[in-house]
Amino acid sequence: MNCRKLIPLLLVFPMSTIAEEVVVYPTETHEILVNPGMGIQTFQRYNGDSLNSGVAWSEEGPLGALIPPPAAPAFPKSSVAYCRWHWSIIEPEHGKIRWEILDTALEQARKHGQTLMIRLMPYDPKHPMPEWYQKSGARRANSDASKDGAMWQPDFSDPLYFRYWSELITALGRRYDGHPDLDSVDISTVGFWGEGWSDYMPAFAFQKALIDVYFKAFQRTPLIMNFDEPEALAYGTSRGAGWRFDCLGDLRDKWSHMRDFYPEQIARTGIGEVWRKSPVSMETCGVPESWKRKDWDVNYILSEALRWHVSTLNVKSSPIPQAWQRDFDEFQKKMGYRFALRRAEWESPIAPGRMMPFASWWVNEGVAPVYRPYTLAFELRSDRASAVIRTGADVRGWLPGDAVFEESLAIPASLPPGVYSLRVAMLDPRTQLPAIHLAISGEAGDGWVPLGNVTLETGKVSH
């Protein structure tokens, strides 16, 4: 860390000390930073668990604790585990919800140093609607004679569908809204995997009512809107949800999500600026290995994800091809947020009980802000005493690019004279502990980063 002192031309009075301006230029780290709410996710499992092999994956969420392999696989450490479960698994009998599945998932995420992103799904081609629902008198949209007659397709405009699905989501919110280990919840409404599309789409009013259920149920936990239906996407994000799509990378020759759907949908629905307030989450089309087998351009794919301000990416807990490891490493350094402190200045010495002018220049080197209200804080620490000084900075407003924090810090009158290390951190407001790794070298084992020294002196200090 470079540090210099600028001594202003001030008149020196007897029995006084001149306050000098201390200016530091912290040394930046270029390591991958694993920070809350961002990065490459684990899928249907947690940090250190086995990976999927080949190009296959499972849509079945974990039902309990998993047995980790003898050696941790070569996979990015993740701050978010993403899991999803089918309705028939979570509520096999009407009204008998298997909360132990979700409770265990939240517990396992915490034990593995993660938070949990979840989705409940009505059904998919391999996991039909709950048997009790099919026998409840609910209307069926198809018949045995239909081309898809082997699967019981629900009528999404049926009041019973709204009643039973909204009962489940309301109960989910009542139990978990604001849970400290819950990262976010996907808004799941109709169709396969609850993605909002179907061969039997209802009028938008029915889907809108289901979206509204989520906003009523989850008023503290962030919501993520699925991408496929434009009217639903525009509506959900207008109410404050982030958005996600599930086919990042698709570069098929004739028609592809990357060239023929995603860019146009983002523009037409007006969601291009949603990332400023709400997170963008993505999922790979297939897995990275399948991209490589099809010779899709990894640099184009990842650069588009960054251009769309991605914060989290689900690669389905599949290995990243060795030849692309460096590409994904660089991608991880840019996705989400990344706070580098380029310059800081303060006055020293300062008398306890006084206000110490402090100014700093930060750069968010990522493509998105942080979406939770972490606390920018400073600590004065010596062998004799310490004190944490919390600021009112709203770091959620530190969008990609430059940010300036200037505020006089109140030096506690209780601190005894001496030389103190001035340290910086971003604290979790719930635990009051450092929660975000800053892109600054020298982070201590407790998460604080030293910037330089401040001398506290009693008596008169001239400025």
C-alpha positions in Angstrom: 0.0 0.0 0.0 1.4 3.4 -1.0 1.0 6.1 1.7 2.2 9.7 1.9 1.5 12.6 4.2 0.8 16.1 2.9 1.7 18.8 5.4 -0.4 22.0 4.9 1.1 25.4 5.4 -0.5 26.3 8.7 0.6 28.6 11.5 1.9 26.6 14.4 0.7 27.7 17.8 2.4 26.7 21.1 1.0 23.6 22.9 -0.8 22.4 19.7 -0.3 19.7 17.1 -0.7 20.2 13.4 -3.1 17.7 11.8 -1.6 16.3 8.7 -3.5 14.9 5.7 -2.8 11.2 5.3 -3.4 9.9 1.8 -3.3 6.2 0.9 -3.6 4.3 -2.4 -4.6 0.7 -1.4 -3.1 -2.1 -3.4 -5.8 -4.0 -5.3 -6.2 -7.7 -5.3 -7.0 -9.5 -8.6 -8.3 -12.7 -7.1 -11.7 -14.2 -7.6 -13.9 -12.9 -4.7 -16.7 -15.1 -3.3 -19.2 -12.6 -2.1 -22.9 -12.8 -1.0 -25.6 -12.9 -3.7 -23.3 -13.3 -6.7 -21.2 -15.7 -8.6 -21.5 -19.2 -10.1 -24.0 -21.2 -8.2 -24.2 -24.8 -7.1 -27.3 -26.6 -8.3 -29.3 -29.1 -6.3 -26.3 -29.4 -4.0 -23.8 -27.4 -2.0 -20.2 -26.4 -1.9 -17.9 -29.4 -2.0 -20.6 -31.9 -3.2 -20.1 -34.1 -6.2 -20.6 -32.7 -9.7 -22.8 -34.0 -12.5 -20.9 -36.0 -15.1 -21.0 -35.5 -18.8 -23.7 -33.2 -20.0 -26.6 -34.4 -17.8 -28.1 -33.0 -14.7 -31.1 -33.6 -12.4 -34.2 -31.5 -11.8 -34.8 -33.2 -8.5 -33.9 -31.1 -5.5 -32.2 -32.6 -2.5 -34.4 -34.3 0.1 -31.8 -34.2 2.9 -28.1 -33.8 3.7 -25.8 -35.0 0.9 -22.7 -37.1 1.3 -19.7 -35.2 0.0 -17.0 -37.0 -2.0 -13.6 -37.8 -0.4 -12.0 -34.8 -2.2 -13.7 -31.6 -3.1 -14.3 -31.3 -6.9 -12.7 -28.7 -9.1 -15.6 -26.2 -9.1 -15.8 -22.6 -8.1 -16.6 -21.9 -4.5 -20.1 -20.4 -4.4 -22.0 -18.1 -2.1 -25.4 -19.2 -3.4 -26.9 -22.7 -3.7 -29.8 -22.9 -6.1 -32.4 -25.7 -5.5 -35.8 -26.4 -6.9 -38.5 -29.0 -6.1 -41.7 -30.3 -7.7 -45.1 -29.8 -6.2 -45.7 -33.6 -5.8 -42.5 -33.9 -3.7 -43.2 -30.9 -1.5 -46.9 -31.5 -0.9 -47.6 -35.2 -1.6 -50.9 -34.9 0.2 -53.0 -31.7 0.3 -52.1 -29.6 3.2 -49.3 -31.8 4.3 -46.2 -29.8 3.3 -42.8 -31.4 3.8 -41.2 -28.4 5.4 -38.3 -30.6 6.6 -37.0 -30.7 3.0 -36.7 -26.9 2.8 -35.6 -26.6 6.4 -32.8 -29.0 5.8 -31.8 -27.2 2.5 -31.5 -23.9 4.3 -29.5 -25.5 7.1 -27.2 -27.3 4.6 -26.7 -24.1 2.6 -25.6 -22.3 5.8 -23.3 -25.1 6.9 -21.6 -24.8 3.5 -21.2 -21.1 3.7 -24.0 -20.3 1.3 -27.5 -18.8 1.1 -30.3 -20.6 -0.8 -32.2 -19.6 -3.9 -35.3 -21.7 -4.4 -38.1 -22.5 -6.8 -41.2 -24.6 -6.4 -42.4 -26.1 -9.7 -45.9 -27.3 -10.5 -44.7 -30.2 -12.8 -42.5 -31.2 -15.7 -42.6 -34.0 -18.3 -41.1 -36.4 -15.8 -42.8 -35.3 -12.6 -46.6 -34.9 -13.0 -49.0 -32.8 -11.0 -49.7 -34.2 -7.5 -52.1 -37.2 -7.6 -54.3 -35.6 -5.1 -54.7 -32.5 -7.3 -55.6 -34.6 -10.3 -58.3 -36.2 -8.3 -59.5 -33.0 -6.6 -62.1 -32.2 -9.3 -59.7 -29.7 -11.0 -60.1 -29.3 -14.7 -57.8 -31.0 -17.2 -56.6 -29.0 -20.2 -56.0 -32.1 -22.4 -57.4 -35.6 -22.7 -56.0 -39.1 -23.1 -56.6 -38.8 -26.8 -54.4 -35.6 -27.1 -51.0 -35.8 -28.6 -49.6 -35.2 -25.1 -52.3 -37.4 -23.5 -49.8 -39.4 -21.5 -49.4 -36.4 -19.2 -52.3 -34.9 -17.2 -52.1 -31.2 -18.2 -53.9 -28.8 -15.8 -56.2 -26.0 -16.9 -54.4 -22.9 -15.5 -57.6 -20.8 -15.6 -59.3 -23.2 -13.2 -60.0 -21.6 -9.8 -58.8 -24.7 -8.1 -55.4 -24.2 -9.6 -55.1 -20.7 -8.2 -56.5 -21.8 -4.9 -54.1 -24.7 -4.3 -51.0 -23.2 -5.8 -51.5 -19.9 -4.0 -52.1 -21.8 -0.7 -48.7 -23.4 -1.1 -46.9 -20.2 -1.9 -48.6 -18.2 0.8 -47.6 -20.9 3.3 -44.0 -20.8 1.9 -43.8 -17.0 2.5 -45.4 -17.2 5.9 -42.6 -19.6 7.0 -39.6 -18.3 5.2 -40.0 -14.6 4.1 -37.0 -12.7 5.4 -35.2 -15.9 6.5 -31.5 -14.9 6.8 -30.3 -18.0 4.8 -32.8 -17.4 2.0 -31.2 -15.6 -0.9 -34.3 -15.3 -3.2 -37.3 -17.0 -4.6 -38.3 -17.6 -8.2 -41.8 -16.6 -9.2 -43.2 -19.8 -10.6 -46.7 -19.7 -12.1 -47.8 -22.0 -14.9 -46.4 -24.5 -17.3 -43.5 -26.9 -17.2 -41.1 -26.0 -14.3 -43.4 -23.1 -13.5 -41.5 -21.0 -16.1 -44.7 -19.3 -17.3 -45.2 -20.9 -20.7 -47.4 -23.7 -21.9 -49.4 -25.1 -24.8 -52.4 -24.4 -22.6 -51.7 -20.8 -21.6 -54.5 -19.0 -19.7 -55.4 -15.3 -20.2 -52.8 -13.1 -18.6 -55.1 -12.1 -15.8 -54.7 -15.6 -14.3 -51.0 -15.5 -14.5 -51.0 -12.0 -13.0 -53.0 -13.2 -10.0 -50.4 -15.9 -9.4 -47.5 -13.4 -9.6 -49.3 -11.1 -7.1 -49.5 -14.0 -4.7 -45.6 -14.0 -4.5 -45.4 -10.3 -3.9 -47.9 -10.6 -1.0 -46.1 -13.7 0.4 -42.5 -12.3 0.1 -42.2 -8.7 1.1 -38.6 -9.0 2.5 -37.0 -11.8 0.4 -36.1 -10.8 -3.2 -38.1 -12.3 -6.0 -36.9 -13.4 -9.4 -39.2 -13.3 -12.4 -38.9 -16.0 -15.1 -38.3 -14.7 -18.6 -40.3 -16.5 -21.2 -43.7 -14.7 -21.3 -43.1 -11.0 -22.1 -46.3 -9.6 -20.4 -45.5 -11.5 -17.2 -41.9 -10.5 -17.3 -42.7 -6.8 -17.7 -45.3 -7.0 -15.0 -43.2 -8.9 -12.4 -40.1 -6.7 -12.9 -42.3 -3.5 -12.7 -43.2 -4.6 -9.2 -39.6 -4.9 -8.2 -38.6 -8.5 -9.1 -35.3 -9.3 -10.7 -35.3 -11.6 -13.7 -33.7 -14.8 -14.9 -33.5 -16.9 -18.1 -32.4 -20.5 -18.4 -30.7 -20.9 -21.8 -27.6 -18.8 -21.7 -25.2 -20.0 -24.4 -27.7 -21.3 -27.0 -26.1 -20.5 -30.4 -27.9 -23.0 -32.6 -27.6 -22.2 -36.3 -31.3 -21.6 -37.3 -32.9 -20.1 -34.3 -31.2 -19.4 -30.9 -32.0 -17.9 -27.6 -28.9 -15.8 -27.7 -29.4 -14.2 -31.1 -33.1 -14.4 -31.8 -34.9 -14.2 -28.5 -33.1 -12.8 -25.4 -31.8 -9.5 -26.8 -35.2 -8.6 -28.4 -37.2 -9.6 -25.4 -35.0 -7.5 -23.1 -35.5 -4.5 -25.4 -39.2 -5.0 -26.1 -40.2 -5.5 -22.5 -38.1 -2.5 -21.2 -36.3 -4.5 -18.6 -32.8 -3.3 -19.7 -32.4 -1.2 -16.5 -33.9 -3.6 -14.0 -30.4 -4.6 -12.9 -29.9 -1.2 -11.2 -32.3 -2.2 -8.4 -33.0 -6.0 -8.7 -30.7 -8.9 -9.5 -30.3 -10.7 -12.9 -29.8 -14.5 -12.6 -29.1 -16.9 -15.5 -28.9 -20.6 -16.2 -26.8 -22.3 -18.9 -28.4 -23.9 -21.9 -27.2 -27.4 -21.3 -23.9 -27.2 -19.5 -20.5 -25.6 -20.4 -19.3 -29.0 -21.7 -22.2 -29.2 -24.1 -21.3 -25.7 -25.4 -17.8 -27.0 -26.1 -19.0 -30.1 -27.9 -21.1 -27.9 -30.2 -18.2 -25.4 -30.7 -20.2 -22.4 -29.3 -18.2 -19.2 -28.7 -17.6 -19.1 -25.0 -16.2 -15.5 -25.1 -19.3 -14.2 -26.9 -21.6 -16.1 -24.5 -19.9 -14.8 -21.3 -19.5 -11.2 -22.6 -23.3 -11.1 -23.4 -24.1 -12.3 -19.9 -21.9 -9.5 -18.5 -23.5 -7.0 -20.9 -26.9 -8.0 -19.4 -25.5 -7.4 -15.9 -25.6 -10.9 -14.5 -25.1 -11.5 -10.8 -25.6 -15.2 -10.5 -25.1 -18.1 -13.0 -26.3 -21.7 -12.6 -24.0 -24.1 -14.7 -25.9 -27.0 -13.2 -23.0 -28.2 -11.0 -21.2 -29.5 -14.0 -17.5 -29.3 -14.6 -16.1 -26.3 -16.5 -14.0 -27.5 -19.4 -10.3 -27.2 -18.6 -9.6 -25.2 -21.8 -12.1 -22.6 -20.7 -11.1 -22.3 -17.0 -9.3 -19.0 -17.6 -12.4 -17.6 -19.4 -14.6 -18.5 -16.5 -12.1 -17.1 -14.0 -12.1 -13.7 -15.7 -15.9 -13.9 -16.0 -16.2 -14.4 -12.2 -14.1 -11.3 -11.5 -16.6 -9.2 -13.5 -20.0 -10.6 -12.7 -22.0 -9.1 -9.8 -20.2 -6.4 -7.8 -16.6 -5.9 -7.0 -15.5 -3.0 -4.7 -12.0 -1.7 -5.0 -10.9 1.3 -2.9 -8.5 3.4 -5.0 -7.8 6.3 -2.7 -8.5 7.4 0.9 -7.5 10.4 3.0 -8.0 11.5 6.5 -6.5 13.8 9.1 -4.1 12.7 11.9 -3.5 13.3 14.7 -7.1 13.8 15.9 -8.4 14.3 19.4 -10.8 11.7 20.8 -14.4 13.0 20.7 -13.7 15.0 17.6 -14.9 14.5 14.0 -12.3 13.3 11.6 -12.7 14.3 8.0 -12.5 11.3 5.7 -12.8 11.0 1.9 -12.5 8.0 -0.4 -12.8 7.0 -4.0 -14.1 3.6 -4.8 -14.7 1.7 -8.1 -17.3 -1.0 -8.5 -15.4 -3.1 -11.1 -18.4 -5.5 -11.6 -21.4 -5.2 -13.8 -24.1 -4.9 -11.1 -24.6 -3.3 -7.6 -25.0 -5.2 -4.4 -28.7 -5.5 -3.6 -28.7 -5.8 0.1 -28.0 -2.9 2.5 -24.5 -3.8 3.8 -22.9 -1.3 6.2 -19.7 0.5 5.2 -17.8 0.7 8.5 -14.4 1.7 9.8 -12.6 0.4 12.8 -9.9 2.0 15.0 -7.8 -0.7 16.7 -4.8 -0.6 18.9 -3.3 -3.0 21.5 -5.3 -1.1 24.2 -8.7 -0.4 22.7 -10.9 -0.5 19.5 -14.1 1.0 18.2 -16.2 0.4 15.1 -17.6 3.5 13.3 -20.6 2.7 11.1 -21.5 5.1 8.3 -24.7 6.0 6.6 -23.4 5.1 3.1 -26.0 3.3 0.9 -23.6 1.0 -1.0 -26.6 -0.3 -3.0 -26.2 2.9 -5.0 -22.6 2.1 -6.0 -23.3 1.1 -9.6 -20.5 -0.1 -11.9 -18.0 2.7 -12.1 -16.8 5.3 -9.7 -18.3 6.2 -6.3 -17.1 8.7 -3.7 -17.7 8.5 0.0 -17.0 11.6 2.0 -18.0 11.9 5.6 -16.5 13.1 8.9 -16.1 10.1 11.2 -17.0 10.5 14.9 -14.0 9.4 16.9 -15.3 8.0 20.2 -14.3 10.1 23.2 -13.7 6.9 25.2 -10.7 5.9 23.2 -7.4 6.4 25.0 -4.5 8.3 23.2 -2.2 6.2 21.0 -1.6 5.0 17.5 -4.5 3.1 15.9 -4.8 1.1 12.8 -7.7 2.4 10.6 -9.5 -0.6 9.0 -12.4 -0.8 6.6 -15.1 -3.5 6.0 -18.7 -3.9 4.8 -20.8 -5.4 7.5 -23.8 -7.7 7.4 -26.4 -5.5 9.2 -27.9 -8.6 10.9 -24.6 -10.0 12.4 -22.5 -6.7 12.4 -19.6 -8.8 11.0 -17.6 -8.3 7.8 -19.6 -9.9 5.0 -18.1 -8.7 1.7 -14.5 -9.3 0.5 -13.2 -6.1 -0.8 -10.8 -6.0 -3.8 -8.0 -4.7 -1.5 -4.9 -6.6 -0.6 -4.1 -7.3 3.0 -7.5 -8.5 4.4 -7.0 -9.7 7.9 -8.4 -13.1 9.1 -11.4 -11.3 10.6 -12.4 -9.7 7.3 -11.2 -6.2 8.0 -8.7 -4.5 5.7 -6.1 -2.1 7.2 -5.7 1.2 5.4 -3.1 3.1 7.6 -2.7 4.6 11.0 -4.5 7.3 13.0 -2.9 9.0 16.0 -5.2 10.0 18.8 -3.9 12.8 20.9 -5.6 14.7 23.8 -5.3 18.4 23.9 -5.4 21.0 21.1 -5.1 19.8 17.5 -4.8 22.5 14.8 -6.4 22.0 11.4 
